[in-house]
């Protein structure tokens, strides 16, 4: 999120399928990346701006207020998000999942996800506090069970 203009708008990049979620009057939570505290806010205005959205929050009326939101995540109720296609998941569904090998051995827990040019990468923290980076591709991620909060994976040699 970054300040845009002088009237308090912030520029937000979001996935195309979630654009319609943002409407005037939408209650959200604003949380600084890496922090656990949050601040409730309400969207006052929404404008499309190329591939991004411009959002104005009720208590933000100038560039200084908008700039103070840099590094902040916008959280919305999951029930407001659109249904996804089969075999497609929100990151919030994946983070926290237990990662199991093909033989059922626990490899660790997904602690974060990041994008690359070709696929997402799941960051798995092992019980020994090491990290494994797993590409989110069909040959590695064999099964995702949202109800059981597990991922079954086949780790290639050398990974």
FIKOLZA-1660 file (N, C-alpha, C; in steps of 0.1 Angstrom, whole numbers, plus 5000, padded with zeros to 4 digits):
% residues 159
   i   px   py   pz ch aa at
   1 5009 4988 5000  A  X  N
   1 5000 5000 5000  A  X CA
   1 5009 5012 5000  A  X  C
   2 5006 5022 4992  A  X  N
   2 5013 5034 4991  A  X CA
   2 5004 5046 4989  A  X  C
   3 5008 5058 4994  A  X  N
   3 5000 5070 4993  A  X CA
   3 4998 5073 4978  A  X  C
   4 4987 5079 4975  A  X  N
   4 4984 5083 4961  A  X CA
   4 4977 5097 4961  A  X  C
   5 4983 5107 4956  A  X  N
   5 4977 5120 4956  A  X CA
   5 4977 5127 4969  A  X  C
   6 4969 5138 4970  A  X  N
   6 4970 5146 4982  A  X CA
   6 4957 5145 4991  A  X  C
   7 4947 5137 4987  A  X  N
   7 4935 5136 4994  A  X CA
   7 4933 5124 5003  A  X  C
   8 4944 5116 5005  A  X  N
   8 4943 5105 5015  A  X CA
   8 4941 5092 5009  A  X  C
   9 4941 5091 4995  A  X  N
   9 4940 5077 4989  A  X CA
   9 4952 5069 4990  A  X  C
  10 4951 5056 4991  A  X  N
  10 4962 5047 4990  A  X CA
  10 4960 5038 4978  A  X  C
  11 4972 5035 4972  A  X  N
  11 4972 5026 4960  A  X CA
  11 4974 5012 4965  A  X  C
  12 4965 5003 4961  A  X  N
  12 4965 4989 4966  A  X CA
  12 4965 4980 4954  A  X  C
  13 4975 4970 4954  A  X  N
  13 4975 4960 4944  A  X CA
  13 4967 4948 4949  A  X  C
  14 4958 4942 4941  A  X  N
  14 4951 4931 4946  A  X CA
  14 4948 4922 4934  A  X  C
  15 4945 4909 4937  A  X  N
  15 4942 4900 4926  A  X CA
  15 4929 4904 4919  A  X  C
  16 4928 4902 4906  A  X  N
  16 4916 4906 4898  A  X CA
  16 4903 4901 4904  A  X  C
  17 4903 4888 4909  A  X  N
  17 4891 4882 4914  A  X CA
  17 4886 4888 4927  A  X  C
  18 4895 4896 4934  A  X  N
  18 4891 4902 4947  A  X CA
  18 4887 4917 4946  A  X  C
  19 4888 4923 4934  A  X  N
  19 4885 4937 4932  A  X CA
  19 4871 4941 4937  A  X  C
  20 4861 4932 4933  A  X  N
  20 4848 4935 4936  A  X CA
  20 4845 4935 4951  A  X  C
  21 4854 4930 4959  A  X  N
  21 4852 4929 4974  A  X CA
  21 4852 4943 4980  A  X  C
  22 4860 4952 4974  A  X  N
  22 4862 4965 4979  A  X CA
  22 4851 4975 4975  A  X  C
  23 4843 4979 4984  A  X  N
  23 4832 4988 4981  A  X CA
  23 4832 4998 4993  A  X  C
  24 4826 5010 4990  A  X  N
  24 4824 5020 5000  A  X CA
  24 4815 5014 5011  A  X  C
  25 4820 5017 5024  A  X  N
  25 4812 5012 5035  A  X CA
  25 4818 4999 5040  A  X  C
  26 4828 4993 5033  A  X  N
  26 4833 4980 5037  A  X CA
  26 4842 4981 5050  A  X  C
  27 4838 4974 5061  A  X  N
  27 4847 4974 5073  A  X CA
  27 4859 4965 5070  A  X  C
  28 4870 4970 5074  A  X  N
  28 4883 4962 5073  A  X CA
  28 4891 4963 5085  A  X  C
  29 4902 4956 5086  A  X  N
  29 4912 4957 5097  A  X CA
  29 4925 4960 5090  A  X  C
  30 4932 4970 5095  A  X  N
  30 4945 4974 5090  A  X CA
  30 4956 4969 5100  A  X  C
  31 4965 4961 5095  A  X  N
  31 4975 4955 5103  A  X CA
  31 4989 4957 5097  A  X  C
  32 4998 4962 5105  A  X  N
  32 5012 4964 5100  A  X CA
  32 5018 4950 5098  A  X  C
  33 5025 4949 5086  A  X  N
  33 5032 4936 5083  A  X CA
  33 5041 4933 5095  A  X  C
  34 5041 4920 5099  A  X  N
  34 5050 4916 5110  A  X CA
  34 5045 4919 5124  A  X  C
  35 5033 4926 5125  A  X  N
  35 5028 4929 5138  A  X CA
  35 5015 4921 5141  A  X  C
  36 5010 4921 5153  A  X  N
  36 4998 4913 5156  A  X CA
  36 4987 4923 5160  A  X  C
  37 4990 4936 5162  A  X  N
  37 4979 4945 5165  A  X CA
  37 4973 4951 5152  A  X  C
  38 4960 4954 5153  A  X  N
  38 4953 4959 5142  A  X CA
  38 4944 4971 5145  A  X  C
  39 4940 4978 5135  A  X  N
  39 4931 4990 5137  A  X CA
  39 4919 4988 5128  A  X  C
  40 4907 4989 5133  A  X  N
  40 4895 4988 5124  A  X CA
  40 4894 5001 5116  A  X  C
  41 4889 5000 5104  A  X  N
  41 4888 5011 5094  A  X CA
  41 4876 5008 5085  A  X  C
  42 4871 5018 5079  A  X  N
  42 4860 5017 5069  A  X CA
  42 4864 5023 5056  A  X  C
  43 4862 5016 5045  A  X  N
  43 4865 5021 5032  A  X CA
  43 4854 5032 5029  A  X  C
  44 4859 5044 5025  A  X  N
  44 4850 5055 5022  A  X CA
  44 4848 5056 5007  A  X  C
  45 4858 5053 4999  A  X  N
  45 4857 5055 4985  A  X CA
  45 4867 5045 4978  A  X  C
  46 4863 5040 4966  A  X  N
  46 4871 5031 4958  A  X CA
  46 4871 5036 4944  A  X  C
  47 4883 5036 4938  A  X  N
  47 4885 5039 4924  A  X CA
  47 4894 5029 4917  A  X  C
  48 4891 5025 4905  A  X  N
  48 4901 5017 4897  A  X CA
  48 4912 5026 4892  A  X  C
  49 4924 5021 4892  A  X  N
  49 4935 5028 4888  A  X CA
  49 4945 5019 4881  A  X  C
  50 4942 5016 4868  A  X  N
  50 4950 5006 4860  A  X CA
  50 4948 4993 4866  A  X  C
  51 4958 4986 4870  A  X  N
  51 4957 4972 4876  A  X CA
  51 4956 4973 4891  A  X  C
  52 4955 4985 4897  A  X  N
  52 4954 4987 4911  A  X CA
  52 4941 4993 4915  A  X  C
  53 4939 4994 4928  A  X  N
  53 4927 5002 4933  A  X CA
  53 4932 5013 4941  A  X  C
  54 4925 5024 4941  A  X  N
  54 4927 5035 4950  A  X CA
  54 4916 5035 4961  A  X  C
  55 4920 5034 4973  A  X  N
  55 4911 5033 4985  A  X CA
  55 4913 5045 4993  A  X  C
  56 4901 5050 4998  A  X  N
  56 4901 5061 5008  A  X CA
  56 4894 5056 5020  A  X  C
  57 4901 5057 5032  A  X  N
  57 4895 5053 5044  A  X CA
  57 4889 5065 5051  A  X  C
  58 4878 5062 5059  A  X  N
  58 4871 5073 5066  A  X CA
  58 4879 5082 5074  A  X  C
  59 4889 5077 5081  A  X  N
  59 4897 5086 5090  A  X CA
  59 4910 5091 5083  A  X  C
  60 4911 5090 5070  A  X  N
  60 4923 5094 5063  A  X CA
  60 4919 5104 5053  A  X  C
  61 4924 5117 5055  A  X  N
  61 4920 5128 5046  A  X CA
  61 4931 5135 5039  A  X  C
  62 4943 5131 5041  A  X  N
  62 4954 5137 5034  A  X CA
  62 4966 5128 5031  A  X  C
  63 4975 5132 5024  A  X  N
  63 4987 5124 5020  A  X CA
  63 4995 5119 5032  A  X  C
  64 4996 5127 5042  A  X  N
  64 5004 5123 5054  A  X CA
  64 4997 5111 5060  A  X  C
  65 4984 5111 5062  A  X  N
  65 4977 5100 5068  A  X CA
  65 4978 5087 5059  A  X  C
  66 4977 5089 5046  A  X  N
  66 4978 5078 5037  A  X CA
  66 4992 5072 5037  A  X  C
  67 5002 5081 5038  A  X  N
  67 5016 5076 5038  A  X CA
  67 5019 5068 5051  A  X  C
  68 5012 5071 5062  A  X  N
  68 5014 5064 5074  A  X CA
  68 5009 5050 5073  A  X  C
  69 5002 5046 5063  A  X  N
  69 4996 5033 5061  A  X CA
  69 5006 5024 5053  A  X  C
  70 5017 5029 5048  A  X  N
  70 5026 5021 5041  A  X CA
  70 5031 5009 5049  A  X  C
  71 5031 4997 5043  A  X  N
  71 5035 4985 5050  A  X CA
  71 5024 4979 5058  A  X  C
  72 5012 4983 5055  A  X  N
  72 5000 4978 5062  A  X CA
  72 4992 4969 5053  A  X  C
  73 4988 4958 5059  A  X  N
  73 4979 4948 5052  A  X CA
  73 4965 4952 5055  A  X  C
  74 4956 4949 5045  A  X  N
  74 4942 4951 5046  A  X CA
  74 4935 4937 5048  A  X  C
  75 4928 4936 5059  A  X  N
  75 4922 4923 5062  A  X CA
  75 4907 4925 5060  A  X  C
  76 4901 4915 5053  A  X  N
  76 4886 4915 5051  A  X CA
  76 4881 4902 5056  A  X  C
  77 4868 4902 5060  A  X  N
  77 4862 4889 5064  A  X CA
  77 4862 4879 5052  A  X  C
  78 4866 4867 5055  A  X  N
  78 4868 4857 5045  A  X CA
  78 4854 4854 5037  A  X  C
  79 4843 4856 5044  A  X  N
  79 4830 4853 5038  A  X CA
  79 4827 4863 5027  A  X  C
  80 4835 4874 5026  A  X  N
  80 4833 4884 5016  A  X CA
  80 4841 4881 5003  A  X  C
  81 4850 4871 5004  A  X  N
  81 4859 4868 4993  A  X CA
  81 4851 4859 4983  A  X  C
  82 4854 4860 4970  A  X  N
  82 4847 4852 4961  A  X CA
  82 4851 4837 4961  A  X  C
  83 4842 4829 4957  A  X  N
  83 4845 4814 4956  A  X CA
  83 4856 4812 4946  A  X  C
  84 4865 4803 4949  A  X  N
  84 4876 4801 4939  A  X CA
  84 4873 4788 4931  A  X  C
  85 4880 4787 4920  A  X  N
  85 4879 4776 4911  A  X CA
  85 4885 4763 4919  A  X  C
  86 4882 4752 4914  A  X  N
  86 4887 4739 4920  A  X CA
  86 4902 4739 4919  A  X  C
  87 4908 4734 4930  A  X  N
  87 4923 4733 4931  A  X CA
  87 4930 4747 4932  A  X  C
  88 4922 4757 4936  A  X  N
  88 4928 4770 4938  A  X CA
  88 4925 4774 4953  A  X  C
  89 4935 4780 4959  A  X  N
  89 4933 4783 4974  A  X CA
  89 4938 4797 4977  A  X  C
  90 4932 4802 4987  A  X  N
  90 4937 4815 4993  A  X CA
  90 4950 4812 5001  A  X  C
  91 4959 4821 5001  A  X  N
  91 4971 4819 5009  A  X CA
  91 4968 4816 5024  A  X  C
  92 4958 4823 5029  A  X  N
  92 4954 4821 5043  A  X CA
  92 4950 4807 5046  A  X  C
  93 4945 4800 5036  A  X  N
  93 4942 4786 5037  A  X CA
  93 4954 4777 5038  A  X  C
  94 4965 4781 5032  A  X  N
  94 4977 4773 5031  A  X CA
  94 4986 4775 5043  A  X  C
  95 4988 4788 5047  A  X  N
  95 4997 4791 5058  A  X CA
  95 4992 4785 5070  A  X  C
  96 5000 4778 5077  A  X  N
  96 4997 4770 5090  A  X CA
  96 4994 4756 5087  A  X  C
  97 4994 4751 5075  A  X  N
  97 4991 4737 5072  A  X CA
  97 5004 4729 5076  A  X  C
  98 5001 4716 5080  A  X  N
  98 5011 4707 5083  A  X CA
  98 5015 4700 5070  A  X  C
  99 5028 4699 5067  A  X  N
  99 5033 4694 5055  A  X CA
  99 5038 4679 5057  A  X  C
 100 5032 4670 5050  A  X  N
 100 5035 4656 5051  A  X CA
 100 5042 4651 5039  A  X  C
 101 5052 4642 5041  A  X  N
 101 5059 4635 5029  A  X CA
 101 5049 4624 5024  A  X  C
 102 5053 4618 5013  A  X  N
 102 5045 4608 5007  A  X CA
 102 5043 4596 5016  A  X  C
 103 5052 4594 5025  A  X  N
 103 5051 4583 5035  A  X CA
 103 5045 4587 5048  A  X  C
 104 5040 4599 5049  A  X  N
 104 5032 4604 5060  A  X CA
 104 5041 4610 5071  A  X  C
 105 5054 4612 5069  A  X  N
 105 5063 4618 5078  A  X CA
 105 5061 4633 5078  A  X  C
 106 5060 4639 5090  A  X  N
 106 5058 4653 5092  A  X CA
 106 5071 4661 5089  A  X  C
 107 5070 4670 5078  A  X  N
 107 5082 4677 5074  A  X CA
 107 5082 4691 5081  A  X  C
 108 5070 4696 5086  A  X  N
 108 5070 4709 5092  A  X CA
 108 5057 4716 5089  A  X  C
 109 5057 4729 5090  A  X  N
 109 5045 4737 5089  A  X CA
 109 5048 4749 5079  A  X  C
 110 5038 4752 5070  A  X  N
 110 5039 4763 5061  A  X CA
 110 5038 4776 5069  A  X  C
 111 5049 4784 5069  A  X  N
 111 5049 4796 5076  A  X CA
 111 5047 4809 5068  A  X  C
 112 5049 4808 5055  A  X  N
 112 5046 4819 5046  A  X CA
 112 5047 4814 5031  A  X  C
 113 5043 4823 5023  A  X  N
 113 5043 4820 5008  A  X CA
 113 5048 4833 5001  A  X  C
 114 5055 4831 4990  A  X  N
 114 5059 4842 4982  A  X CA
 114 5058 4838 4968  A  X  C
 115 5056 4849 4959  A  X  N
 115 5054 4847 4945  A  X CA
 115 5067 4848 4938  A  X  C
 116 5068 4840 4927  A  X  N
 116 5079 4841 4918  A  X CA
 116 5073 4843 4904  A  X  C
 117 5081 4845 4894  A  X  N
 117 5075 4847 4881  A  X CA
 117 5067 4835 4876  A  X  C
 118 5070 4823 4880  A  X  N
 118 5063 4812 4874  A  X CA
 118 5054 4805 4883  A  X  C
 119 5056 4805 4896  A  X  N
 119 5048 4798 4906  A  X CA
 119 5050 4804 4920  A  X  C
 120 5041 4801 4929  A  X  N
 120 5043 4804 4943  A  X CA
 120 5053 4795 4949  A  X  C
 121 5059 4799 4960  A  X  N
 121 5068 4791 4968  A  X CA
 121 5063 4790 4982  A  X  C
 122 5061 4778 4988  A  X  N
 122 5057 4777 5002  A  X CA
 122 5070 4776 5011  A  X  C
 123 5070 4784 5021  A  X  N
 123 5081 4783 5031  A  X CA
 123 5077 4774 5042  A  X  C
 124 5084 4763 5044  A  X  N
 124 5081 4753 5054  A  X CA
 124 5091 4754 5065  A  X  C
 125 5087 4756 5078  A  X  N
 125 5096 4755 5089  A  X CA
 125 5095 4741 5095  A  X  C
 126 5107 4734 5095  A  X  N
 126 5108 4721 5100  A  X CA
 126 5108 4721 5115  A  X  C
 127 5106 4709 5122  A  X  N
 127 5107 4708 5136  A  X CA
 127 5120 4712 5142  A  X  C
 128 5131 4712 5133  A  X  N
 128 5144 4716 5137  A  X CA
 128 5147 4731 5135  A  X  C
 129 5136 4738 5132  A  X  N
 129 5137 4753 5129  A  X CA
 129 5145 4756 5116  A  X  C
 130 5146 4747 5107  A  X  N
 130 5152 4750 5094  A  X CA
 130 5140 4753 5084  A  X  C
 131 5144 4759 5073  A  X  N
 131 5133 4762 5063  A  X CA
 131 5135 4754 5050  A  X  C
 132 5124 4749 5045  A  X  N
 132 5124 4742 5032  A  X CA
 132 5115 4751 5023  A  X  C
 133 5120 4753 5011  A  X  N
 133 5113 4761 5001  A  X CA
 133 5107 4751 4991  A  X  C
 134 5094 4751 4990  A  X  N
 134 5087 4741 4981  A  X CA
 134 5080 4749 4970  A  X  C
 135 5083 4746 4958  A  X  N
 135 5076 4752 4947  A  X CA
 135 5061 4747 4946  A  X  C
 136 5052 4756 4944  A  X  N
 136 5038 4752 4944  A  X CA
 136 5034 4747 4930  A  X  C
 137 5040 4735 4926  A  X  N
 137 5037 4729 4913  A  X CA
 137 5032 4715 4916  A  X  C
 138 5024 4710 4906  A  X  N
 138 5017 4697 4908  A  X CA
 138 5026 4685 4911  A  X  C
 139 5038 4686 4905  A  X  N
 139 5047 4674 4908  A  X CA
 139 5053 4674 4922  A  X  C
 140 5052 4685 4929  A  X  N
 140 5057 4686 4943  A  X CA
 140 5046 4686 4953  A  X  C
 141 5036 4694 4951  A  X  N
 141 5024 4695 4959  A  X CA
 141 5014 4685 4954  A  X  C
 142 5013 4674 4961  A  X  N
 142 5004 4663 4956  A  X CA
 142 4990 4664 4960  A  X  C
 143 4988 4669 4972  A  X  N
 143 4974 4670 4977  A  X CA
 143 4973 4681 4988  A  X  C
 144 4962 4689 4987  A  X  N
 144 4960 4699 4997  A  X CA
 144 4946 4695 5003  A  X  C
 145 4946 4693 5016  A  X  N
 145 4934 4690 5023  A  X CA
 145 4931 4701 5033  A  X  C
 146 4922 4711 5029  A  X  N
 146 4919 4722 5037  A  X CA
 146 4912 4718 5050  A  X  C
 147 4903 4708 5049  A  X  N
 147 4896 4704 5062  A  X CA
 147 4905 4698 5072  A  X  C
 148 4916 4691 5068  A  X  N
 148 4926 4685 5077  A  X CA
 148 4938 4694 5079  A  X  C
 149 4938 4705 5072  A  X  N
 149 4950 4714 5073  A  X CA
 149 4963 4708 5070  A  X  C
 150 4963 4699 5059  A  X  N
 150 4976 4692 5056  A  X CA
 150 4979 4694 5041  A  X  C
 151 4992 4693 5038  A  X  N
 151 4997 4693 5024  A  X CA
 151 5005 4680 5023  A  X  C
 152 5002 4672 5013  A  X  N
 152 5011 4660 5010  A  X CA
 152 5020 4664 4999  A  X  C
 153 5033 4662 5001  A  X  N
 153 5043 4666 4991  A  X CA
 153 5052 4655 4987  A  X  C
 154 5058 4656 4975  A  X  N
 154 5069 4648 4970  A  X CA
 154 5081 4657 4967  A  X  C
 155 5090 4657 4976  A  X  N
 155 5102 4666 4975  A  X CA
 155 5112 4659 4965  A  X  C
 156 5115 4667 4955  A  X  N
 156 5125 4662 4945  A  X CA
 156 5139 4660 4951  A  X  C
 157 5147 4652 4946  A  X  N
 157 5161 4650 4950  A  X CA
 157 5168 4663 4950  A  X  C
 158 5176 4666 4960  A  X  N
 158 5184 4678 4961  A  X CA
 158 5177 4691 4966  A  X  C
 159 5164 4690 4969  A  X  N
 159 5157 4701 4974  A  X CA
 159 5158 4703 4989  A  X  C
% end
